[in-house]
Amino acid sequence: MVEALAQNTNEYSFQERGTSVNTTAKEIEKMLGMYLKMGLVQMAGTRMYWETETRYSPVADVMPRNRFQSLLTSLHFVNNMTVSETEKKDKLWKLRLWLDSFREKCLQVVPEEHNSVDEMMIPFKGNQQHQAIYARQAKPMGIQSV
């Protein structure tokens, strides 16, 4: 999956800018890990992770800021040129291959003997088809996660 992501990212950057970002699967893995860490330690802006006063080493030491932003703006999950119009009717067509692959991997996981399932509200104020609204909750609008 990550190899395809690197290839599609390189192709997209070449189509848009005329030059490839020349990324690899390993570099994409690093970038995704950085992005996940940024979600855990949130700052007002992306640049703050690299600034002197607010530097966050687990992110800033992995790759330079300009390289991270270049990869992030070029990140592409699917080649737009090879997708048919019928496939584009799916609202998640850009992520469909990844979602299907992720689902297959999840189905291969052998469940533990004792499982605990909980639900939570993921805050979201944008336009989304599956949005739930619960007026009496602390976070009344969002996506219901089970």
DSSP file (Angstrom, degrees, kcal/mol; ACC not computed):
  #  RESIDUE AA STRUCTURE BP1 BP2  ACC     N-H-->O    O-->H-N    N-H-->O    O-->H-N    TCO  KAPPA ALPHA  PHI   PSI    X-CA   Y-CA   Z-CA
    1    1 A M     >        0   0    0      0, 0.0     4,-1.9     0, 0.0     5,-0.1   0.000 360.0 360.0 360.0 -43.6    0.0    0.0    0.0
    2    2 A V  H  >  +     0   0    0      1,-0.2     4,-2.4     2,-0.2     5,-0.2   0.857 360.0  55.9 -70.2 -33.9    2.7    2.5    0.9
    3    3 A E  H  > S+     0   0    0      1,-0.2     4,-2.3     2,-0.2    -1,-0.2   0.923 108.7  47.5 -62.5 -42.9    4.7    1.7   -2.3
    4    4 A A  H  > S+     0   0    0      1,-0.2     4,-2.8     2,-0.2     5,-0.2   0.876 110.1  53.4 -64.9 -37.1    1.6    2.5   -4.4
    5    5 A L  H  X S+     0   0    0     -4,-1.9     4,-2.1     2,-0.2    71,-0.5   0.909 109.6  47.7 -63.6 -42.4    1.2    5.7   -2.3
    6    6 A A  H  X S+     0   0    0     -4,-2.4     4,-2.3     2,-0.2    17,-0.3   0.918 113.3  48.0 -64.3 -43.1    4.8    6.7   -3.1
    7    7 A Q  H  X S+     0   0    0     -4,-2.3     4,-2.5     2,-0.2    -2,-0.2   0.929 113.1  46.9 -64.0 -45.9    4.4    6.0   -6.8
    8    8 A N  H  X S+     0   0    0     -4,-2.8     4,-2.5     1,-0.2    -1,-0.2   0.855 111.3  52.6 -65.5 -34.6    1.1    7.9   -7.1
    9    9 A T  H  X S+     0   0    0     -4,-2.1     4,-2.3    67,-0.2    12,-0.2   0.918 110.5  47.2 -65.8 -43.7    2.7   10.8   -5.2
   10   10 A N  H  X S+     0   0    0     -4,-2.3     4,-1.8     2,-0.2    -2,-0.2   0.921 113.9  47.7 -62.9 -44.2    5.6   10.9   -7.6
   11   11 A E  H  X S+     0   0    0     -4,-2.5     4,-2.4     2,-0.2    -2,-0.2   0.913 112.0  49.6 -63.8 -43.2    3.3   10.8  -10.6
   12   12 A Y  H  X S+     0   0    0     -4,-2.5     4,-2.5     1,-0.2     5,-0.2   0.918 110.1  49.5 -64.5 -43.6    1.0   13.5   -9.3
   13   13 A S  H  X>S+     0   0    0     -4,-2.3     4,-2.7     1,-0.2     6,-0.7   0.873 111.9  49.6 -64.8 -34.5    3.8   15.9   -8.5
   14   14 A F  H  X5S+     0   0    0     -4,-1.8     4,-1.4     4,-0.2    -1,-0.2   0.905 112.0  48.1 -68.4 -41.0    5.2   15.3  -12.0
   15   15 A Q  H  <5S+     0   0    0     -4,-2.4    -2,-0.2     1,-0.2    -1,-0.2   0.882 120.6  36.8 -65.1 -38.6    1.8   15.9  -13.6
   16   16 A E  H  <5S+     0   0    0     -4,-2.5    -2,-0.2    -5,-0.2    -3,-0.2   0.884 134.7  17.3 -83.8 -40.6    1.3   19.1  -11.6
   17   17 A R  H  <5S-     0   0    0     -4,-2.7    -3,-0.2     2,-0.3    -2,-0.2   0.584  94.1-118.1-111.6 -14.3    4.8   20.7  -11.4
   18   18 A G  S  <<S+     0   0    0     -4,-1.4     2,-0.4    -5,-0.6    -4,-0.2   0.379  90.5  80.5  87.7  -6.0    6.7   18.9  -14.2
   19   19 A T  S    S-     0   0    0     -6,-0.7    -2,-0.3    -9,-0.0     2,-0.2  -0.988  76.8-125.9-132.9 144.5    9.1   17.5  -11.6
   20   20 A S        -     0   0    0     -2,-0.4   -10,-0.1     1,-0.1    -9,-0.1  -0.581  10.9-136.7 -85.5 149.3    8.8   14.5   -9.4
   21   21 A V        -     0   0    0     -2,-0.2    -1,-0.1   -12,-0.2   -11,-0.1   0.564  34.6-140.2 -78.6  -7.8    9.3   14.8   -5.6
   22   22 A N        +     0   0    0      1,-0.1     2,-0.2   -12,-0.1   -15,-0.1   0.920  38.6 166.7  49.6  56.2   11.3   11.5   -5.9
   23   23 A T        -     0   0    0    -17,-0.3     2,-0.3   -16,-0.0    -1,-0.1  -0.581  23.3-148.1 -97.5 163.6    9.9   10.0   -2.7
   24   24 A T     >  -     0   0    0     -2,-0.2     4,-2.2     1,-0.1     5,-0.2  -0.770  31.2-105.0-122.6 169.0   10.1    6.4   -1.5
   25   25 A A  H  > S+     0   0    0     -2,-0.3     4,-2.3     1,-0.2     5,-0.2   0.887 121.3  54.2 -61.8 -38.8    7.9    4.1    0.5
   26   26 A K  H  > S+     0   0    0      1,-0.2     4,-2.0     2,-0.2    -1,-0.2   0.904 108.7  47.8 -62.8 -41.6   10.2    4.6    3.5
   27   27 A E  H  > S+     0   0    0      2,-0.2     4,-2.5     1,-0.2    -1,-0.2   0.877 110.1  52.2 -68.7 -37.1   10.0    8.3    3.3
   28   28 A I  H  X S+     0   0    0     -4,-2.2     4,-2.6     2,-0.2    -2,-0.2   0.902 108.0  52.4 -63.8 -40.6    6.2    8.2    3.0
   29   29 A E  H  X S+     0   0    0     -4,-2.3     4,-2.3     2,-0.2    -2,-0.2   0.918 110.0  48.4 -60.3 -43.4    6.1    6.0    6.2
   30   30 A K  H  X S+     0   0    0     -4,-2.0     4,-2.5     2,-0.2    -2,-0.2   0.926 111.5  49.6 -61.3 -45.1    8.2    8.6    8.0
   31   31 A M  H  X S+     0   0    0     -4,-2.5     4,-2.3     1,-0.2    -2,-0.2   0.906 111.1  48.6 -62.9 -42.4    5.9   11.4    6.8
   32   32 A L  H  X S+     0   0    0     -4,-2.6     4,-2.1     2,-0.2    -1,-0.2   0.890 111.1  50.9 -65.0 -39.2    2.8    9.5    8.0
   33   33 A G  H  X S+     0   0    0     -4,-2.3     4,-2.2     2,-0.2    -2,-0.2   0.900 109.9  49.9 -62.8 -41.5    4.4    8.8   11.3
   34   34 A M  H  X S+     0   0    0     -4,-2.5     4,-2.3     1,-0.2    -2,-0.2   0.919 109.5  51.5 -61.4 -43.3    5.2   12.5   11.7
   35   35 A Y  H  X S+     0   0    0     -4,-2.3     4,-1.2     1,-0.2    -2,-0.2   0.882 109.2  50.0 -63.9 -38.9    1.6   13.4   10.8
   36   36 A L  H  X S+     0   0    0     -4,-2.1     4,-1.1     2,-0.2     3,-0.2   0.908 110.3  49.9 -65.6 -41.6    0.3   11.0   13.5
   37   37 A K  H  X S+     0   0    0     -4,-2.2     4,-2.4     1,-0.2     3,-0.4   0.867 106.0  56.8 -64.3 -35.7    2.6   12.5   16.1
   38   38 A M  H  < S+     0   0    0     -4,-2.3    -1,-0.2     1,-0.2    -2,-0.2   0.829 103.4  54.8 -64.1 -30.5    1.5   16.0   15.1
   39   39 A G  H  < S+     0   0    0     -4,-1.2     3,-0.3    -3,-0.2    -1,-0.2   0.797 110.0  46.1 -71.3 -28.0   -2.1   14.8   15.9
   40   40 A L  H  < S+     0   0    0     -4,-1.1     2,-0.7    -3,-0.4    -2,-0.2   0.878 121.0  36.4 -80.6 -40.2   -1.0   13.8   19.4
   41   41 A V  S  < S-     0   0    0     -4,-2.4    -1,-0.3    -5,-0.1     2,-0.3  -0.852  88.2-163.3-114.1  92.3    1.0   17.0   20.2
   42   42 A Q        -     0   0    0     -2,-0.7     2,-0.3    -3,-0.3    -3,-0.1  -0.557  10.9-179.3 -86.4 139.7   -1.1   19.7   18.5
   43   43 A M        -     0   0    0     -2,-0.3     6,-0.0    -5,-0.2     3,-0.0  -0.844  42.2-103.2-128.0 167.0    0.3   23.2   17.8
   44   44 A A  S    S+     0   0    0     -2,-0.3     2,-0.3     1,-0.1     3,-0.1   0.816 101.2  10.2 -63.2 -32.7   -1.3   26.3   16.2
   45   45 A G  S >  S-     0   0    0      1,-0.1     3,-0.9    -3,-0.0     4,-0.4  -0.976  72.5-115.5-146.5 158.5    0.5   25.7   12.9
   46   46 A T  G >  S+     0   0    0     -2,-0.3     3,-1.4     1,-0.2     4,-0.3   0.867 111.3  60.8 -62.4 -37.9    2.6   23.1   11.1
   47   47 A R  G >> S+     0   0    0      1,-0.3     3,-1.7     2,-0.2     4,-1.1   0.760  87.8  74.8 -62.7 -24.3    5.7   25.4   11.0
   48   48 A M  G <4 S+     0   0    0     -3,-0.9    -1,-0.3     1,-0.3     6,-0.2   0.762  82.2  67.4 -63.3 -24.9    5.7   25.5   14.8
   49   49 A Y  G <4 S+     0   0    0     -3,-1.4     7,-2.3    -4,-0.4    11,-0.4   0.760 110.6  35.3 -66.0 -22.8    7.1   22.0   15.0
   50   50 A W  T <4 S+     0   0    0     -3,-1.7    -1,-0.2    -4,-0.3    -2,-0.2   0.571  92.5 108.4-106.0 -13.9   10.3   23.2   13.4
   51   51 A E  S  X S-     0   0    0     -4,-1.1     4,-0.7     3,-0.1     3,-0.1  -0.302  76.1-118.6 -68.3 152.5   10.6   26.7   14.9
   52   52 A T  T >4 S+     0   0    0      1,-0.2     3,-0.5     2,-0.2    -1,-0.1   0.898 108.7  43.4 -59.5 -47.1   13.3   27.3   17.5
   53   53 A E  T 34 S+     0   0    0      1,-0.2    -1,-0.2     0, 0.0    -5,-0.0   0.797 127.6  28.4 -74.0 -28.7   11.0   28.2   20.4
   54   54 A T  T 34 S+     0   0    0     -6,-0.2    -1,-0.2    -3,-0.1    -2,-0.2   0.163  83.1 154.5-117.9  17.5    8.4   25.5   19.9
   55   55 A R    <<  -     0   0    0     -4,-0.7     2,-0.6    -3,-0.5    -5,-0.2  -0.179  28.6-159.6 -54.4 132.4   10.6   22.8   18.3
   56   56 A Y    >>  -     0   0    0     -7,-2.3     4,-2.8     1,-0.1     3,-1.8  -0.912   3.6-160.0-116.9 100.8    9.2   19.3   18.7
   57   57 A S  H 3> S+     0   0    0     -2,-0.6     4,-2.3     1,-0.3     5,-0.3   0.807  83.6  64.0 -56.7 -40.5   12.1   16.9   18.1
   58   58 A P  H 34 S+     0   0    0      0, 0.0    -1,-0.3     0, 0.0   -21,-0.1   0.744 120.7  26.3 -59.1 -19.0   10.1   13.7   17.4
   59   59 A V  H X> S+     0   0    0     -3,-1.8     3,-1.2   -10,-0.2     4,-0.8   0.804 122.0  50.1-102.4 -50.6    8.8   15.5   14.3
   60   60 A A  H 3< S+     0   0    0     -4,-2.8    -3,-0.2   -11,-0.4     5,-0.1   0.771 107.2  54.6 -66.0 -28.3   11.5   18.1   13.5
   61   61 A D  T 3< S+     0   0    0     -4,-2.3    -1,-0.3    -5,-0.3    -4,-0.1   0.612  96.8  66.8 -82.2 -11.1   14.4   15.6   13.5
   62   62 A V  T <4 S-     0   0    0     -3,-1.2    -1,-0.2     1,-0.3    -2,-0.2   0.929 118.3 -20.8 -77.1 -46.4   12.8   13.2   11.1
   63   63 A M  S  < S-     0   0    0     -4,-0.8    -1,-0.3   -33,-0.1     5,-0.0  -0.983  77.6 -82.9-158.4 157.9   12.9   15.5    8.0
   64   64 A P     >  -     0   0    0      0, 0.0     4,-2.2     0, 0.0     5,-0.2  -0.261  39.6-117.8 -63.7 152.6   13.2   19.1    7.1
   65   65 A R  H  > S+     0   0    0      1,-0.2     4,-2.6     2,-0.2     5,-0.2   0.897 112.3  52.4 -58.6 -45.2   10.0   21.2    7.1
   66   66 A N  H  > S+     0   0    0      1,-0.2     4,-2.2     2,-0.2    -1,-0.2   0.877 110.0  48.9 -63.0 -37.7   10.1   22.1    3.4
   67   67 A R  H  > S+     0   0    0      2,-0.2     4,-2.4     1,-0.2    -1,-0.2   0.921 111.1  50.2 -67.1 -43.0   10.4   18.4    2.5
   68   68 A F  H  X S+     0   0    0     -4,-2.2     4,-2.5     1,-0.2    -2,-0.2   0.934 113.1  45.5 -59.3 -47.4    7.5   17.5    4.7
   69   69 A Q  H  X S+     0   0    0     -4,-2.6     4,-2.2     1,-0.2    -1,-0.2   0.862 111.0  53.5 -67.1 -35.5    5.3   20.2    3.2
   70   70 A S  H  X S+     0   0    0     -4,-2.2     4,-1.2    -5,-0.2    -1,-0.2   0.921 112.6  43.8 -64.2 -43.6    6.3   19.3   -0.3
   71   71 A L  H  X S+     0   0    0     -4,-2.4     4,-1.2     1,-0.2    -2,-0.2   0.901 112.4  53.0 -66.9 -40.9    5.4   15.6    0.3
   72   72 A L  H  < S+     0   0    0     -4,-2.5     3,-0.2     1,-0.2    -2,-0.2   0.888 110.0  46.8 -64.5 -39.6    2.1   16.6    2.0
   73   73 A T  H  < S+     0   0    0     -4,-2.2    -1,-0.2     1,-0.2    -2,-0.2   0.760 117.9  43.2 -74.1 -23.1    1.0   18.8   -0.9
   74   74 A S  H  < S+     0   0    0     -4,-1.2    -1,-0.2    -5,-0.2    -2,-0.2   0.540  81.5 129.0 -96.3  -8.3    1.9   16.1   -3.4
   75   75 A L     <  +     0   0    0     -4,-1.2     2,-0.4    -3,-0.2   -69,-0.1  -0.236  31.7 172.1 -55.7 125.3    0.4   13.2   -1.5
   76   76 A H        -     0   0    0    -71,-0.5   -67,-0.2     1,-0.1   -68,-0.2  -0.991  27.7-166.8-143.0 130.4   -1.9   11.2   -3.7
   77   77 A F  S    S+     0   0    0     -2,-0.4     2,-0.3     1,-0.2   -69,-0.1   0.713  77.4  21.5 -88.3 -23.2   -3.6    7.9   -3.1
   78   78 A V  S    S-     0   0    0    -70,-0.1     2,-0.7   -73,-0.1    -1,-0.2  -0.985  82.1-105.5-146.0 151.5   -4.7    7.1   -6.6
   79   79 A N    >   -     0   0    0     -2,-0.3     3,-1.2     1,-0.2     4,-0.3  -0.710  26.2-155.0 -79.5 115.2   -3.8    8.1  -10.1
   80   80 A N  G >  S+     0   0    0     -2,-0.7     3,-0.8     1,-0.3    -1,-0.2   0.769  88.5  63.0 -62.5 -27.0   -6.5   10.5  -11.3
   81   81 A M  G 3  S+     0   0    0      1,-0.2    -1,-0.3    -3,-0.0    -2,-0.0   0.739 102.3  48.6 -72.6 -23.0   -5.9    9.7  -15.0
   82   82 A T  G <  S+     0   0    0     -3,-1.2     2,-0.4     2,-0.1    -1,-0.2   0.400  87.7 101.1 -99.6   2.8   -6.8    6.0  -14.6
   83   83 A V    <   -     0   0    0     -3,-0.8     2,-0.1    -4,-0.3    -5,-0.0  -0.756  65.5-136.4 -94.8 131.7  -10.1    6.5  -12.8
   84   84 A S     >  -     0   0    0     -2,-0.4     4,-1.5     1,-0.1    -2,-0.1  -0.328  22.7-111.3 -80.2 165.7  -13.4    6.2  -14.8
   85   85 A E  T  4 S+     0   0    0      1,-0.2     4,-0.4     2,-0.2    -1,-0.1   0.828 117.9  55.8 -66.6 -32.5  -16.3    8.5  -14.4
   86   86 A T  T >4 S+     0   0    0      1,-0.2     3,-0.9     2,-0.2     4,-0.3   0.884 107.1  49.7 -68.4 -36.6  -18.4    5.7  -12.8
   87   87 A E  G >4 S+     0   0    0      1,-0.2     3,-1.3     2,-0.2    -1,-0.2   0.834 103.0  61.7 -67.9 -31.5  -15.8    5.2  -10.2
   88   88 A K  G 3< S+     0   0    0     -4,-1.5    -1,-0.2     1,-0.3    -2,-0.2   0.615  86.5  74.1 -72.3 -11.1  -15.7    8.9   -9.5
   89   89 A K  G <  S+     0   0    0     -3,-0.9     2,-0.4    -4,-0.4    -1,-0.3   0.754  76.5  91.3 -71.5 -23.2  -19.4    8.8   -8.4
   90   90 A D  S X  S-     0   0    0     -3,-1.3     3,-1.7    -4,-0.3     4,-0.2  -0.604  78.9-141.5 -70.7 126.3  -18.2    7.1   -5.2
   91   91 A K  T 3  S+     0   0    0     -2,-0.4     3,-0.2     1,-0.3    -1,-0.1   0.734 101.5  43.8 -65.1 -21.3  -17.7    9.9   -2.7
   92   92 A L  T >> S+     0   0    0      1,-0.2     3,-1.3     2,-0.1     4,-1.1  -0.025  73.9 127.1-110.0  29.6  -14.6    8.1   -1.3
   93   93 A W  T <4  +     0   0    0     -3,-1.7     4,-0.4     1,-0.3     3,-0.2   0.808  69.1  57.8 -61.1 -31.0  -13.1    7.1   -4.7
   94   94 A K  T 34 S+     0   0    0     -3,-0.2    -1,-0.3     1,-0.2     4,-0.2   0.783 119.6  29.8 -70.6 -24.5   -9.7    8.7   -3.9
   95   95 A L  T <> S+     0   0    0     -3,-1.3     4,-3.0     2,-0.1     3,-0.3   0.426  89.8 104.0-109.8  -1.8   -9.4    6.5   -0.9
   96   96 A R  H  X S+     0   0    0     -4,-1.1     4,-2.8     1,-0.2     5,-0.2   0.871  81.0  48.7 -55.1 -46.7  -11.4    3.4   -2.0
   97   97 A L  H  > S+     0   0    0     -4,-0.4     4,-2.2     1,-0.2    -1,-0.2   0.911 115.6  45.6 -60.9 -41.5   -8.3    1.2   -2.8
   98   98 A W  H  > S+     0   0    0     -3,-0.3     4,-2.9     2,-0.2    -2,-0.2   0.920 113.0  49.3 -66.8 -44.3   -6.8    2.0    0.6
   99   99 A L  H  X S+     0   0    0     -4,-3.0     4,-2.4     2,-0.2    -2,-0.2   0.912 112.6  47.5 -63.4 -42.3  -10.1    1.5    2.5
  100  100 A D  H  X S+     0   0    0     -4,-2.8     4,-2.2    -5,-0.2    -1,-0.2   0.915 114.1  46.9 -64.4 -43.1  -10.7   -1.9    0.8
  101  101 A S  H  X S+     0   0    0     -4,-2.2     4,-2.1    -5,-0.2    -2,-0.2   0.910 112.4  49.9 -65.0 -42.4   -7.1   -3.0    1.5
  102  102 A F  H  X S+     0   0    0     -4,-2.9     4,-2.3     1,-0.2    -2,-0.2   0.902 109.8  51.6 -62.2 -41.7   -7.4   -1.8    5.1
  103  103 A R  H  X S+     0   0    0     -4,-2.4     4,-2.2     2,-0.2    -2,-0.2   0.912 108.4  51.1 -61.8 -43.7  -10.7   -3.6    5.6
  104  104 A E  H  X S+     0   0    0     -4,-2.2     4,-1.0     1,-0.2    -1,-0.2   0.912 110.5  49.0 -60.4 -42.8   -9.1   -6.9    4.2
  105  105 A K  H  X S+     0   0    0     -4,-2.1     4,-0.6     1,-0.2     3,-0.5   0.897 110.2  51.1 -64.6 -40.1   -6.2   -6.5    6.7
  106  106 A C  H >< S+     0   0    0     -4,-2.3     3,-1.0     1,-0.2    -1,-0.2   0.876 106.3  54.7 -65.0 -37.2   -8.7   -5.9    9.6
  107  107 A L  H 3< S+     0   0    0     -4,-2.2    -1,-0.2     1,-0.2    -2,-0.2   0.738 102.7  58.2 -68.7 -21.5  -10.7   -9.0    8.7
  108  108 A Q  H 3< S+     0   0    0     -4,-1.0     2,-0.3    -3,-0.5    -1,-0.2   0.642  82.7 103.0 -81.0 -15.4   -7.5  -11.1    8.9
  109  109 A V  S << S-     0   0    0     -3,-1.0    -3,-0.0    -4,-0.6    -4,-0.0  -0.527  73.9-131.6 -72.6 129.5   -6.9  -10.1   12.5
  110  110 A V        -     0   0    0     -2,-0.3    -2,-0.1     1,-0.1    -1,-0.1  -0.712  27.9-121.6 -81.1 123.0   -7.8  -12.8   14.9
  111  111 A P        -     0   0    0      0, 0.0    -1,-0.1     0, 0.0     4,-0.1  -0.293  23.2-113.7 -67.1 149.7  -10.0  -11.3   17.7
  112  112 A E        -     0   0    0      1,-0.1     3,-0.1     2,-0.1     0, 0.0  -0.255  25.9-111.5 -71.5 166.9   -8.9  -11.6   21.3
  113  113 A E  S    S+     0   0    0      1,-0.2     2,-0.5    -2,-0.0    -1,-0.1   0.906 107.5  37.8 -68.6 -40.8  -10.9  -13.7   23.7
  114  114 A H  S    S+     0   0    0      2,-0.0     2,-0.4     0, 0.0    -1,-0.2  -0.957  75.0 178.5-116.5 120.6  -12.1  -10.6   25.7
  115  115 A N        -     0   0    0     -2,-0.5     2,-0.5    -3,-0.1    -2,-0.0  -0.911  15.7-155.7-120.8 148.3  -12.9   -7.4   23.7
  116  116 A S        -     0   0    0     -2,-0.4     2,-0.5     2,-0.0    -2,-0.0  -0.990  10.0-168.5-123.9 125.4  -14.1   -4.1   24.9
  117  117 A V        +     0   0    0     -2,-0.5     2,-0.3     2,-0.0    -2,-0.0  -0.950  11.5 169.1-116.7 130.8  -16.0   -1.8   22.5
  118  118 A D        -     0   0    0     -2,-0.5     2,-0.3    28,-0.1    -2,-0.0  -0.856  22.0-134.7-131.3 167.5  -16.8    1.8   23.2
  119  119 A E        +     0   0    0     -2,-0.3     2,-0.3     2,-0.0    27,-0.2  -0.897  20.7 175.9-124.0 156.3  -18.1    4.7   21.3
  120  120 A M  E     -A  145   0A   0     25,-2.3    25,-2.9    -2,-0.3     2,-0.6  -0.978  30.9-113.7-152.0 161.2  -17.1    8.3   21.0
  121  121 A M  E     -A  144   0A   0     -2,-0.3    23,-0.2    23,-0.2    20,-0.1  -0.886  21.2-151.9-101.1 125.0  -17.9   11.4   19.1
  122  122 A I  E     -A  143   0A   0     21,-2.4    21,-2.2    -2,-0.6    -2,-0.0  -0.871  28.7-118.9 -95.0 114.3  -15.2   12.7   16.8
  123  123 A P  E     +A  142   0A   0      0, 0.0     2,-0.3     0, 0.0    19,-0.3  -0.276  47.9 156.0 -58.7 132.3  -15.7   16.5   16.5
  124  124 A F        +     0   0    0     17,-0.9     4,-0.1     2,-0.1    -2,-0.0  -0.873  23.3 175.3-160.9 122.6  -16.5   17.6   13.0
  125  125 A K        +     0   0    0     -2,-0.3    -1,-0.1     2,-0.1    17,-0.1   0.371  53.9 100.0-110.8   2.1  -18.3   20.7   11.7
  126  126 A G  S    S-     0   0    0      1,-0.1     2,-0.7     0, 0.0    -2,-0.1  -0.010  88.8 -76.3 -77.7-173.1  -17.9   20.3    8.0
  127  127 A N        +     0   0    0      2,-0.0     2,-0.4     4,-0.0    -1,-0.1  -0.795  64.7 156.0 -89.9 115.0  -20.3   18.9    5.5
  128  128 A Q    >   -     0   0    0     -2,-0.7     3,-1.1     1,-0.1    -4,-0.0  -0.998  43.9-139.6-147.0 136.5  -20.5   15.2    5.8
  129  129 A Q  T 3  S+     0   0    0     -2,-0.4    -1,-0.1     1,-0.3    -2,-0.0   0.823 102.1  46.1 -65.9 -34.4  -23.1   12.6    4.9
  130  130 A H  T 3  S+     0   0    0      2,-0.1    14,-0.5    13,-0.0    -1,-0.3   0.015  80.1 140.0-102.2  27.7  -22.7   10.5    8.0
  131  131 A Q  E <   -B  143   0A   0     -3,-1.1     2,-0.4    12,-0.1    12,-0.2  -0.483  37.5-152.2 -76.3 140.0  -22.7   13.3   10.6
  132  132 A A  E     -B  142   0A   0     10,-3.5    10,-1.9    -2,-0.2     2,-0.5  -0.884   3.6-158.7-111.7 144.1  -24.5   12.7   13.9
  133  133 A I  E     +B  141   0A   0     -2,-0.4     2,-0.5     8,-0.2     8,-0.2  -0.978  12.8 174.5-126.2 119.6  -26.0   15.5   16.0
  134  134 A Y    >   -     0   0    0      6,-2.9     3,-1.5    -2,-0.5    -2,-0.0  -0.934  13.3-163.9-124.2 104.4  -26.7   14.9   19.7
  135  135 A A  T 3  S+     0   0    0     -2,-0.5    -1,-0.1     1,-0.3     6,-0.1   0.763  83.6  54.3 -63.8 -29.3  -27.8   18.1   21.4
  136  136 A R  T 3  S+     0   0    0      4,-0.1    -1,-0.3     3,-0.1     2,-0.2   0.380  89.8  94.5 -91.4   5.4  -27.3   17.0   25.0
  137  137 A Q  S <  S-     0   0    0     -3,-1.5     4,-0.1     1,-0.1    -3,-0.0  -0.580  82.9-118.7 -95.2 160.3  -23.6   16.0   24.6
  138  138 A A  S    S+     0   0    0      1,-0.3    -1,-0.1    -2,-0.2    -3,-0.0   0.878 117.2  34.5 -62.7 -38.1  -20.5   18.1   25.4
  139  139 A K  S    S+     0   0    0      1,-0.1    -1,-0.3    -5,-0.0    -5,-0.1  -0.834  78.6 177.9-114.8  89.0  -19.5   17.8   21.7
  140  140 A P        +     0   0    0      0, 0.0    -6,-2.9     0, 0.0     2,-0.4   0.730  59.5  54.2 -72.2 -22.9  -22.9   17.7   20.0
  141  141 A M  E    S+ B   0 133A   0     -8,-0.2   -17,-0.9    -6,-0.1     2,-0.3  -0.914  75.7  79.3-116.6 138.2  -21.8   17.6   16.3
  142  142 A G  E    S-AB 123 132A   0    -10,-1.9   -10,-3.5    -2,-0.4     2,-0.5  -0.993  76.1 -52.4 165.5-165.6  -19.5   15.0   14.8
  143  143 A I  E     -AB 122 131A   0    -21,-2.2   -21,-2.4    -2,-0.3     2,-0.4  -0.917  50.4-127.3-106.3 125.0  -19.0   11.6   13.5
  144  144 A Q  E     -A  121   0A   0     -2,-0.5     2,-0.5   -14,-0.5   -23,-0.2  -0.595  25.4-164.0 -76.2 123.1  -20.1    8.7   15.7
  145  145 A S  E      A  120   0A   0    -25,-2.9   -25,-2.3    -2,-0.4    -1,-0.0  -0.926 360.0 360.0-111.2 130.7  -17.4    6.2   16.2
  146  146 A V              0   0    0     -2,-0.5   -28,-0.1   -27,-0.2    -1,-0.1   0.364 360.0 360.0-116.1 360.0  -18.1    2.7   17.6
